[in-house]
Structure formats: structure tokens, C-alpha cells
Amino acid sequence: MSKAKPIKSIGIVGSGVMGRGIAQVSYTAGYQVILVDKEQEIVDSSIKRIENSLLKLSQKGRLDQKLADEAASKIVGTTELSSLSQCDLVIEAVFENEEIKKTILKELDQVCSQQTILASNTSSLSISKLGSGLSRMENIVGMHFFNPVPIMNLVEIVKTVKTSTQALESVVEFVKSIQKKPVVVRDQAGFVVNYILTPFLFDAVKALSQGLCTVEEIDNAFRFGCGHPMGPLALCDMIGLDILVTAGNKMFEEYHDQKYAPPPLLKRLVDVGDFGIKSGRGFYQYTGMEKKEPRQFC
Ligand code: 3HC
């Protein structure tokens, strides 16, 4: 018999791309959702974006219109972390910065009930380190969602040596209930996907730097040669070049393997603020979410 405690209410901290996506899929699966960000206008605008995304799905006949119509009134948006005190599961999904994530988890540890499971949505940071010093190491997990959250079906669930079986099982059940596939991974940098994916993306950047071929040719090679839905450089832009540099550095620090060292071209793009889709420029130039033009790098 499962020891998992059923999860009914979800708190999400951070209403950016990942937080919004997690809120959307949790809401449509029937959970009570509270979304927190540091300013009320930010969280209100995020809920509006979730509503728009749900309306599009209902127009395509993939979602009950009533669920879309009620999203804005049912998803609670607030700036108060204390509103999450009674949530069964709180997922921190703020910017990929160790200090900020640690501070938020510490505050959550103070305001949330001891039964609340605290999760961090991170691509590469150590869950053990993020959770160290908290009063509930048995109720700390990592939950690595993939971008775009409403479309990508995987969630890596990261367990530390202290995560309890009950907390793990509860989170696995939650992930299944939002129609995603859970993969449970040990807490080591990059977990399993980024451990394997990041060197591949870095190799694409290195091939570009070496002038092997152009941005578009590298991407087309993998789209048409290997059936990838998007090429590696377009994927870098979607993930965020800054996120990739942070993840690469974390993995390099952990494994001391050169394949995780972010390539110079990637670092230079980040230095000048070219982060990919979110800043409008990366390996491509964008207007909104639309890919516009591949850039020349030689
Ligand atoms: N949010 C919601 N829906 C989206 C979306 C988004 N950001 N982007 C695209 N979609 C939807 C579209 O509306 C469309 O829906 P429809 O079938 O109902 O019309 C559907 O997805 C397909 O979109 P498009 O036709 O515009 O384009 P594609 O067929 O190229 O699909 C894609 C877009 C789903 C992003 C696809 O290219 C893809 O799967 N790419 C790979 C993404 C990937 O690998 N993500 C993981 C990144 S790694 C990560 O996140 C971890 C991190 O730690 C680094």
C-alpha cells in the first residue's frame, strides 16, 4: 500500500515561464493553485497569460471552455509567501540563482506547515545544498520541469539522501496526475537530461565557432537528419543561453569534465545580454516568440 500523502493544493513561487507553465498544468488537473511573485502586477499579468493560453486550448477543442473561463478567478495570485502556509506542495520556480532560491526556500520553511513538501524547479543546482539547514530535509525534493511546460511530458524528480519515501511517492503521484511522466533521479548536477543534453548543445556551439557550417545548417542537420523537433541552436535560444552557462558551470564544477565547460561563444553572447528568445537575440534574432533570422558568426 502506498504511503503517499495525497496532494490537493499547490503553491508556486515565481510566475515566469516555468512557474506559469506549472500553474497552468496544475490548475487544469484540478488542483487549488496559489501563484506568488514579488509584485502584484507581475502575478496578475502571469495569470492573464495563463488564461490566454487556456483560451487558445479551448478554442482548439482541447480544454473545457469553463476551465479556461474560470482560470483567472480560481488561480490565486499574491505577493505573500505566507499564503502558502497550508499548501501540500510548494514549488519554487524562480530565476536560476542559488542564493535567491536558498533564501526563498528558507522563508518557505519558516511559513509553511511541517507537512508541506518543498520542491525546487532547477535545471542543475544541488537540491541537497538548496535544502541544507532547513527543518524538513525529508520533505525536500527537486522537480525539474521542461520548457514549454504545457507541452513537454517529462518531470525529473530529484531525491536527496534525506528525502523520505512518503514525500517522493506523493510527488510522483502528483506528477502522474498532471499527465506528465516522472523520472526519479539522484541529486547530482544536471540530473539525467542535462547531464547528457548539455554537452551535445555545447558541441553545436563549438561546431558553429569552428565555422563548420552556419546556424541554420547545424539546426537543419539535426531536424532533418535526426528527426529532432528543433535544432540544437534554436533549442539553446529557447532554454536561455544564460541558463545554459550556469548549468554548464555547475556540471563542470561537479564533474571536472571539459565537455561541461561552456564554450567561449556562448559565454560572450551572455556577456552582451543575448540570452536567446527572452532577450530577442541569441543564435537567432526574434520578434516576440517568432524565430526571425539566423545570425552570422564568422
Ligand atoms: N507554450 C505552449 N504551447 C506551445 C509553445 C509554448 N511555449 N510552443 C509551441 N507550443 C504549441 C503550439 O501552440 C502547437 O500547438 P498545436 O499543435 O495545438 O498547434 C504545438 O506546440 C507545436 O508548435 P509549433 O507548430 O509552433 O512548433 P513545433 O512543432 O516546432 O513545436 C515545440 C514547438 C513544442 C517547442 C517543439 O519544437 C519541441 O518539442 N522542441 C523541443 C523542446 C525541448 O527539447 N524542450 C526541453 C528543453 S530542455 C529544458 O527545458 C531543461 C532545462 O533545464 C534546460
Residues whose N, C-alpha, C, O or C-beta is under 5 A from the ligand:
A	BS01	3HC	S123 F145 F146 N147 P148 P150 I151 P229 M230 I239
